[in-house]
Amino acid sequence: MSLVQETTGKRSSRRPGAHNDNNQNIEYDSYLLKENNELPFGYNDSDWIDFPIDGMENSAIKIVNAKDIYEATPLRDEQYTNESIPTSRRCVKLGDIHEISNTGESVTIKSNLAKKTLKANEPLPLPRLPLTPKRGRGGQAAAKKVLPTVHRVLLYNSQSPRSARKHHPSPNLRSQNVKPQPNPQPKGQTAGANQVTNYILEEPDEKNREFRDADFDNDDDLDNISNFDDSDTVSISSDTEDGYRAHAYKLTHSSDRLLSSPKDSSTLVFSRSSDEDLCNPESVLVSSLFPYVPPYLSFSSNTKKGPNVPPELHRILKWRVTSIMPKVVRLILANSGMRMLKKTNDWMGVWGKHLKSPCFKTIRSYQKINHLPGSFRIGRKDSCWKNLQRQMRKHSNREFGFMPRTYVIPNDLCALRKRWPKYAQRNTKWIIKPPASARGAGIRVVYRWGQIPKRRPLIVQKYIERPLLINGSKFDLRLYVLVTSVNPLRVFMYHNGLARFASVKYSAKADTLNDRCMHLTNYSINKFSSNYSKNEDVNACHGHKWTIKSLWTYLANRGVRTDGLWEALRSLVLRTILAGENGINSMIRANVESKYSCFELFGFDVILDSDLVPWLLEVNISPSLHSELPLDAHVKAPLVQGVLNTALYNIPPKLSQEKQRELAAEFCFPAGTQMCYDKRMYINYLSREEKNKHNTFTRKSMEHREEYIDAILEKLTPDDVRCLIIAEDELARCTPLERIFPTDQTYKYLKYNDTPRYYNRLLDAWESRYANNRTEGIALLRDYCQSKYHLEVPAPPAKKDLNVSPVEESTVKNAMSVPEEVLEA
């Protein structure tokens, strides 16, 4: 080996000794070490030390390892008590040094190039590497020469986690003092010319003692709980789920939680039958509850062809087919008389993948897509946790602590590391998940610190170690939730669903954590297990996949009051949606032109623990609707049919007035009925009178429900009537879904909105007055519609005129970083 001759050029500024601001946060030094017996061009070997180092005569490199110094047998007992001994290690290059002398506080270095005296806090000069041959302009490169093999050696500053916690070595090597440390001499060897002086680093000050490296892959000592006491780490007694657990346990174990006898539970099981769910409509068009409101398309089942569709109507009912459209959706659309086209921009509906939020601006006002912009606020695991955590800080863990304690890596790595010893004392297990994956991809269960990746984006979530077991296997619930509007918030929940079982009987032992078929319930994983048993009977309670109806029957026969459990699940769903409601609403206002255009079907994954307490695992924005088994089709086909009917699809505005009159006569609708989509029903702008009313009932001083519950209904505006018409029409067509918001009991959830929502208060007052007398409320709205009051709309604004209060407007401006564009119907 030989020293590289100093050359000038563009790369000279990148010499190893140059200061690099980009490396200030790097906690280890990486040096390139050259080893080769052949000397390539440009080397000079006249300045290398010619005495052997520790018996290595052909090497000019000495790696000084702090472990070799601190763990030497004579010094082992005093290493961690002697504060004068540094705690870091460094690679020292001796090839540049002829003579090293220790003169007081300075180090003298002699070489054939220069003689320099370094202060104790200055870094040692490092060797320069050979430059890449330059290619002449317009010419050929010089002949390629064989370069020596490059070995990368990572030298960490800290020797072990235990000593690092005591000494806290600084990550910046350039800011540390260099002091000589003599090597202990072997027996029989005297100190002299062959003595090598090793250099180690000493912490100069206390400024960087709080810094820790972001990668704790070698912190295996964190799992050794015998070395920690209560003062080493923070307390975990305030974990987010503790308050919720106590609250939910109290609710589920109240005096009326369990029935006195199993036979009484039969009234609690859902009474709807599968035949009722799969019935076909009598006509492809169903009228609204109110006059002068366009009719809605009615969708058939996946097994039977629906009523005939007139050719003129069939021609304009265009659906765009996507590669991810589930088969059950295609069958329902085909049986309902829709045209399925792969390449068209003039579609009325699409069932596809989620779009980026700006892409929603390209959707025309009469087109409808099965996604909401911003739904990732709860659809991504990390975003969902952050929104729930925000609500916990604002309200309480008792109300929003239903998601197991989660750490978002790498942001929460330091917080997790501080608490890890306490978790290790409790033998806590963790489940690792990618933040935006599905079908069990990348998920595993761990219990040791070294098993957690430290640099990849992922979430580390507490594992529910005491789940409710049926036949010895754990299971989770897949709940289907439809959101047709965010402002006002309208949420529907499917009365059925899936209970998915693990195919291997559960064990809490640590040596079973690698068995994915034991600890994960995803069907995409368990279907490959040799133990997996298919359930061919949709009403049976056997196999590894049940319907929720069958599960409720099983639990009810064992004395569990399933209506109380269902109410707990409804509350969990609503609180989750409200946690992300503000962000989703902001994205809708900025990117969606019409209130008609969007809806979202969510898949909530929930697990029950041994105390029947429900815990949220994750929310899916594109839940799987593929039906590989008859049981899947039995659950998902009525779901899709109900979703499409509840979404209120109108005929696209592609028919002339004459064709509409002919169509109305053919379907026996009253004369004058507009058959196609009417954009006046879904406008986003308000008149001056409507704005004043919005501002009045959303002002900050109006804090109590009694202040608006009656007054807001005294004089309904045309915008109010339109809002109530859509809400009543959805409710009338939502079978087999159940509307869980708004109801006459959901006013208690309005406090979780970041700002008061006028439409939420309007629907709250409406449900409070007419929930138990809906016929009277519908009659009132019919009177308004008979005079076409609901079709009175203001002139479109020249600029965007938001139908929100000033409080809401300021909140959105803070939440959105992009300017909002004009939204006109």
N, C-alpha and C positions, 0 to 999 in steps of 0.2 A: 504493500500500500504506500501511497505517497501523497503529499499535499498538492492540492490543485493550485496552479499558478494563478496569480491575480490577473484578471483581464478586465478591460473596460468594455462597456457595451450597454445595451438597453436593460439587460437583466442584472446589472451590477447593483441596482437599487433594491433588489430582492435578496440580498445576502442574508444569511441566517441571523446575523447580529442586528439587522435593521429593525427599528421599532415598527410594529404593525398594530394599528388601533383595532383592526378587525379581530384580533386574537385575544383581546383583553378578558373575555369571558370564558376562554377555554381552560379547563382545569387540568390538563395534562400536556406535556411536551412530547412531540413526535419528531424524532431525529432520523435522518436517513444515514445508515451506516454502510460503508463500502468494504467489501472483502473480496480480494482477487490477488492471485499471485502474479498475474501479468500486469505490467504497468502501461496503461494506455497513453497515447500521445498527450503531452501537456503536463505530465506529472514530474516531480522532482523528489527523489527519495533521499536527499542528502541531509535532511533535517529531522529525521525520526529518531526517537530514543532507541539506543541499541542495547539496552539491558532488558532482561526478561521481566515480565510482570506476572507474578503468581504462577510461574512455570509455563507461560504461553509466550514462546519466543517469537512467533510469527505474527503476533497480534499487536497492534498499536492502540487498541481501544480498551478502556477499563470502564465497565458499567458499575457505578457505585450504587448498590442497593441498600436502602435504609434497613431492610430486613436483615441483611448480613451484618450490619453494625449493631442494631438494637437487639437482635435475638442471639448474639454471640453468648456462649455459655457463661463466661465470667461476668458479663454485664447484665444478664437477663433480669436479675432481681431489682436492679436499680434504674431500669430504663424508663419506667413510667412515673417514677418519683423524682428524678433529677430533671429540673426544669431547664437546665443549661443545655441539655441534649436536644438537638432539633428533631423534628418529626417528619422530615421530607426526604426525598431521594432525587438524585440528579445524575445524568450521564455526563462524565467528564472526558473530554478529548485530550489525550496526552500527546498526540502526534505533532501538535503545533508548538510544543514546549521543549526547549533545551534544558532550561534550569528553572526550578521553582524554589524561591526562598521566601521564608516567612519573616518579614521585618516589621515588627510592630503591628500596625493596623493596615498595612498595604501588602500586596503581592506583586513581585517582580517577575515578568515573563520575558524571556529572551528568545529570539528566533533569528533566522537568516534575513528576515525582512525588516524588522523593527524591534525596538526595545521600548516597552511601555510599562508604566506603573499604574496598577488599578487600585482604586479605592476599595474598601471592603464591601461596599454596596454596589459595585459595578459588576456586570456579567462578564464571564470569561469569553474570549473570542472563540467563535465556532468556525469550523472549516468550510470553505466554499466548495460547491459542487461544480463539476465540469459543465460547460455550456453546450447547448445543442448547436451543431454546425449550421452556419447561415447559408441560405440558398441565394445565390447570386441572381440579380434581376434578369430575367430572360434566359438564365443559364441553368445548368444542371447542378445538383447538390454535390458536395464533396463525397468522396467514397465513404460508405458507412463503416465505422470502426466498432469493434467489439467493446462494449462497455461492461464494467464489472456488475455482478449481481447486486441488486438493491434489496436490503432487508429493512423492514419497518419495525421499529421497536417503540412501543408505547410505554412511557415512563410516567407513572402517576405520582402526584405530589404527596398524597397521604398513604400511609402504610397500611392501616386497618381502620375499620369504623370505630372501634373502641378508642384507640389513641387519637383518631381524628376528632372525636367529640371532646377530648380533653385539651388538645393543643390547637385545633382549628387552623391548619396550615393555610397560608394565603395562596389563592390560585394564580397570582401573577408572579411568575418567576423573576421577572426583571426588577421587581420592587423589593426583592428580598436580599438580605445580607449574606455574603459568601464567607464562611469561616473554615479554616482547615481542620480536619479531624484525622489524627494519625491512625494508621492501621495497626491493630494488634499483631505483633510479630510471632510467627510460629516458633516452637521450641527449636533451639539449635541455630537459629538465624539471627544475625546481628544487624542492627540498623546501620545503614551506610549509604553508599551510592545507589544501591538497588531499592532503597526505601521509596515507596510510592505514597504521596500525600493525596488523600481522598477529600473531596469537597462536598459538603452537604449544605442545606439551606436552613437558615434560621428566620423565624417570624420576626419582622422588624417592628410591627405595632399591632394594635388591637382592632384596626379599622375593618378588616375583612374577616373577622372571626365568625361572623354570622352567616357567611356565604357557604353554601354546600353545593357539591357537584350535582348536576341534573341526572346523572346516570348512576343508579345505585345497584348495578348488576352484581357487584362484588360485596354488597353489604349483607352477607349471610349471617353476620352476628346479630342482626335484628331479630332473628328467630330464636336466639338463645335468651330466653326470658330470665334465666338465673342471674344474668349480669345487670339487670335493670331494677330500679326501685321506683316508687311512686313519683319521685321528683324528676325522673329522667324525661318523662313525656307528659303531654297534656292529658286532661281527663276526657274520657269519651262518654261520660254520663249524660251529656247533652245531645246525644245522637238524635237525628231528626225523627226516627221512627218511634222513639220511646214514648213521647206524648200521645201519638196516634195509637200506639199499641194499647196503652192503658184505657184510652177513651173507647176504642173499638171493642176491647175485651169486655168493658162494662156494658156496652150496648148489646153485644151478642150473648151475654150471660145474665141478662136481666130476668126477672121472674116470669115474664111471658115469652122468653126467647125459645124455650122448648115446650112442646105440646104435652098435655097430660097423657094422651094416648095416641099411638100412631094412626089409628083410624080417622082421627079428626083432621089429619094432614091432607086427606084427599081433596079437600076443598081448596088447597093452596097450590095444587098443580095446575098448570095451564090447561085450559079446556079446549083450546083450538085444535082442530084435527088437521092432518095433512091434506085431506080432500078439500077442506075449506081454503087452505092456503093456495092450492093449485087450480082454482076455478078460473075459467075463461070469461072475459066480459061478453056482454051481449052485442056490443057495438064497438067499433074502433074509436069512436068519439064519445066522450062523456061530457055532459053539460056542467057548467059551474053551478054552485048553489045560488048564484046571483044573476039577475038579468043584465044584459049588455056587457057581459064578460065572455071572452072567447072560450070555446070548449077546449078540453084537454084530450090528448091521445091516451088510449087505454091499451095496456100491454098484456099479451097472453102468456101462457105458461110455456115451459120448454118442451113439453110432451105433446101438446095438442095445438093444431093450427087454429088460429083465431078467426073472427068473422071476416067476411070479404071486404076488401078495400077498393073503392072506385078507382078506375084507371087514372083519372085526372089527379086524384089525391096521391096515389101510389107513386106517380111520376116525380113528385117534389119531396117525398119522404126519404131523404138521402142521409145515410149514415156512413161515416168514414171508417173503414176497417183498418185496424192497427195490428201489428205483429203480436202484441201482448193481450189482445182482446180475448177474454176467456170464452171457451166453447159454450158455456151455458148462456152467456150474454148474446152470442151470435144466434143461438137457437131461439131465444125469446124474441129477438128483433125480427128474425125471419118469419116466425109464426105470427108476428103482429103486423106483417105487411110492409116492412121497411125495405128499402133498397140498400144493398150492401156494396159500397164502392171503395176501391183502394185509392184511386187518384181523383180527388175532387176537392175544390176549395169552397164549393157551394153546399156544404153539409149542414144539417140541422143538429146533429149530435155526434159525439165521439166518446169512446171509452178507451183511453190510452194511458200512457205514462205521464208522470207529472212534468209540467212545463216550468221553465224558469219564469220568474215573476214578470219580467218585461214582455214576455211572449203573450201574456193574457191581453195585452193592448190590441193585438191583431184580431181578436175574436169579435165577430159582429154581434150586434145587440140581440139578434134572434137565434144565435147559436148557443149551445149548452155543452159544457165539458164537465167531466166527473172529478174535478179537482178544484181546490181553492188556493190562490196564491198565499204563500206564507204558512201553509199547513205543516211545514217542517218544524215550526215552533214547538209542536208537541210530537211530531212524527220522527224526529231524530232523538236518539236516546240522550245525548248530551244537552241538546236544547231543551228537551222536556224537563230534565232534572234542574237546569238553571232557572227555568220559569217557575217550577214548583218551589225551588229554594228561595226565589224572590218573594213568593207569596208566603212562605213560612216566616221570613223576616218581617213581612208586613203584617201578618195576622198571627198564626201560631203553628207550631208543629202538630198540635192536636188536630188541626183542620186540614193540613196539607202534607203531613208526614207519612202518607200511605205508600210512598215509593221507598224501597230499602235504601239505606245510606249509600250514596254513590260518589265516587271520585272521578273527575274527568282528567285523564292523563294526556299530556304532561303538566297541565296547569295546576292541578291539585296534588302533584307528587310530593311536595314538601309537607303539606298538611297530612297526607296519608302516612308519610314516614314518621312524623311526630307521634301519631297515634298507634303506629303498628305494634310496638311492644305491648301496649294494653290489649290490643286485639289478639296478639299472640298468646297472652295469658289466658284468654277465654277460648282459645283454639277456634277462632272465627275463620270461617271459610268464605271465599270470594269467588264471584263469577266474572270473568273477563269477556267483554263484548266489543266489537267494533261499533263506532257510533252510528253508522248508517248502513248496516247490513241486514239481511233477512235469511230465513230458513236455516238458522243455526250456524251460519258460516262464521268461522273464527271464534266460536264460543268455547270456553273451557273453564273448569272449576279448579281453583288453586288454594293453597293454604300457607305457602312459604313466600317470603319476600323475594327471593331470587327467581321465582317463577313468573313474576310480573314484568313484562316489557316496560322499559322506562322512557322510551323515545317515540314510540308509535302512538298516534292518536287512538285512544280507546277509552272505555269506561270500566272502572273496577267497582262492582256493586256487591253489597253484602248478600250472601247466599242464605236463602230461607232454609235453615237446617232441620226444622221440625214441620214439614208440610203435612197437610191432611192426606192420609193414605187410604186407598181403597184396594182391597185384595193385595196389600203389601206394596203397591206401586204409587208413585207420586203422579200428579196430573195438574194441568192448568186449564183455564177457561179462555176460549176465544169469543169475545163479545163483539157484535157488529153495531156500529153507531153511525147514524146519518146526520150530517149537519147541512141543512138546506139554506141557511142564512146565518150571518154572524152579527149583523146589525139591521134588524133585531135578531137576537139569538134564538134559533129554532132547532131543537135537537130531538132526534128520534132514535129509539133503541129497539133492536130486533128481539122479539120475545124468545127466539130459539138461538142456538149457537152450538159450539163444539166443546166437548171435554176430551182433551188429548192426553193419553197416558204414556208414561215411559214403559218400555218393553222389558226392562229388567227390574226385579224387585229392589226397593230402596234400601240403602245402607248408609249410615253416616260415617263410616270408618274412612280414615284418610287414604288408605290404600285402594279405595274404590273410586276415587275422584276422576280417574282417567277414563272411566266407563261412561261414555257419552249417552248410551242408551239407558243408563240408570238415572242420570242427573238432568238430562235434557228431554223435554217432551215434544220437540218438533217432529211432525210427521215425516218431513223430508230426511230426518236422521234415522228414526226408529223403523221406517218401512224396510230398511235393509237388514234389520236384525233378524236372526233366525228364530227369536222368541216372539216376533210380532204376530199378533192374531187379528185378522180382519173381522169386523162386525158387520154381518150381512143383514141383520134385523135392526131396523131403525128404532124400534121400541125396546130392544133388549139391552140389558146391563151386563154385557160381557164383551170381550175383546179389548183393544187398546184405543178405540175411539167411540165415544158415545155422543148422543145429542144432549144438550142441556136439559131438555124436557125429561129425558130418561134419567139424568143425574138428579134432577129435582125429585122425581118419583122415588129414586133410591134413597135419597136423604130424608124425604118426608116419611117414608115407611119406617125410618129409624128415629123418628121423633124430632127431626129438625124442622123448624118453622121457616120454610123457604121464602115466604113473602118478606120476612125481615132481612134475609140474606140478599134478596133481589133489591130491596131498598138500599142496602149498604152499597151494592154495586152501582146503582143509579147515582148515588151521591159521589162515589169515587169518579165516575165518568164525567159528571158535570164539573167537579172541581178541577179536573185535569184540563178540560176544554176552556174553562174560565181562566186558567193560568196562562194560556197562550192566546186568549181572545184579543187582547189589545194589539199584539204584534200582527196577528192575522188580519184584523180589521184595518190596520194601517196599510198593509200590502194590498188589500182589496180596493181601498179608496184610491190608491195611487195607480192601479193597473187594470181595473175592471170598469168597463163602460156601463153595463146594465146590471141591475139586480137579478135579472133573469138568468145570467150566463153560467153560474157556477154552483156546484154542490160538492160534498166530499163524503166518502164512505170510509170510516176508520175501523181498524181492527184492534181492539184492546185485549192485551194478554194479561190475565189476572191469575194469581195463585192463592189458594186458601191454606192457611197454616192449620196446625192441629187444634187451635181454638176457634176455627171458622172465621178468622179475621182475614179479609181480602187485602192483597198487596198488588200494586201495579208493577208489572215487569217492564212493559214497553207499549208503545202505540205505533201501529203500522198505517201508513197513508195509502198503501196499495195492498190490502189484504188479499191473500190468494183466494180466487174463486174457482180454481180448477177442481173438477169433480171426478176423481179417479175411482171412487167407490159409490155405490148407490146411496150410502148414508150421506156422503158429501152433497150429491145432487138433491137429496131430500131436504137438506138444510139450506143450500145456497140458491137453488132455483127460486123458491118463494121469496128469498131475500132480494134477489136481483129484480124480480117482478115488482115487489113492493117499493124498492128504491126508485125505479123508473116511474111508477105511478105517482109516488109522493113528490117527485121532482117537478111535476106539472109541465109536461112538454106541450107546446102549442104547435099548430100547423105553421110552417114557414110562410112569410108574407110574399108568396109567389103566385097567388091567384088573383085574377081581376075581380071587380065587384060583381060582375055578372056571374062568374063561376062560383063565387061565394054564395050568391043567392040561390043558385041551383043546388049547391051542396047543402045549404041549410034546409031547403025544401026536401031533399032526399033523406036527410036524417031527422026530419020533423022538428027542427028548431024554430023558435018564434021568428017572425019576419023582422028584419033589421038587425039580426044578430051578426056581429063581425066574426067570421070563422077563423081568420088567421091571427097571428101574433099581433098584439096591439102594444106598441112601444110606450103608450101613455100610462100603462099599468106599472111600468118598471123604471120610470125616470128617476134621476138622482138629484134634481135641483128643486128648489122650493120657492114659493111665493113669499112676499114680504110678511104677510100675515102668518104663514106657516113658520117662518124663521123666528118671528117674535114669540110664538107659542113654544117652540123648541127651547129658546133661550130662557123663557120663564120657568119651565119645568125641569131644567137641568142646571139651574144656578146653584152655587155652592151653599147658599143659605138654606136651601130646601133639603134638609137632612132626614126628615122623618117621613115615613110612608103615608101617614095620615094627611100630609099636606097636599099630596097629588092624587090620592086613590080615587077621589070623587071628582075633583075639579078638572082633571085632565080629560074626562069623558063628557063634560057638560056641553061643549061645542066641538064636534068633530070636524076637522078640515078634510078636504078631498084627499090629501096625502094620508091622513089617518085612516080614512075609509079604505083606501087601496091596500094599506098595510094589513088591516083586519080581514079584508077579502082573501088575500093570499093565505093568511094564517088559517082561516076557517076552511078553505078549499083543501089545503094540505092535510088538515086534521081529518077531513071527511074521506080522504083517499089513502090513508097511511097504512091500512091493514096489509100485512101482519106486523107492522111496526107499531111502537107505542111512543107517543110524544111525551118526553120527560121534561122538556122546557119549551115554552112556559106552561105552568100549571098554577092552580090556585094556592099551591104550597111552596113554590120555588122563589118567592120574594126574598127568602132568607139568603139566597145566593147572590142577590144584586149588590151586596156590599163588597163582593170580591172584584167588581169592575173597577179599573183604575179611575175612570171618570163616569159620572152618571150617563146612561144612555136613554135618550128620550123614548125610542121605540120599545125598549125593554120595560120602561115604566108604563107606557101605554098598554102593552099586552098584559102586564101585571094587573093593572086596574080592570081591564076587560075580563080577564079570567076570574078575578075576585068577584065581579058582579054577575057574570054569565056562565061560569063553569058548571053550575048545577041547574042552570036554566038556559041552555044553549039555544033553544028554539026562539026565545024572546030576542036574544042578541042577533040571531040570523035574520029575524023579521025586521029588526031595526036597520040592518045593513041593506036588506032588500029594498026598503023604502028609499034609502039614499040612492041606490043604483037605478031604481025605476025612473028617477029624474035625471039620470046620467051625471049625478054630482061627482062621482069618482073619476070622471073623464075630464073634469075641469083642471087644466094644467097651465102653469105660467109660461110665458115666452122663454125659449131657451136662452140662457145667459151668454153674453159675448165672451166672458171669462168664466173660469170654473167657480161655481157657487156651491159650496159644500152644504149639505143638509145636516149640519152639526152645530152644536153650540160652540162659543169661543173657547170654553174649557177643553172640549174635545179637540178643537183645531190646534191649540198650543201643544197638547200632548202628542198629536200626530207629527207635528213639525219637529219635535224633539226626537221622536222615534225614527223618522225617515231621514236619510241622508241625501236623497235625490229629490229634485223638485217634482211636485205633483202636476200632472197635465190636466187639461180641461176634459171633463167627462160629460158628454152630452148624449142623450138618448138618440 
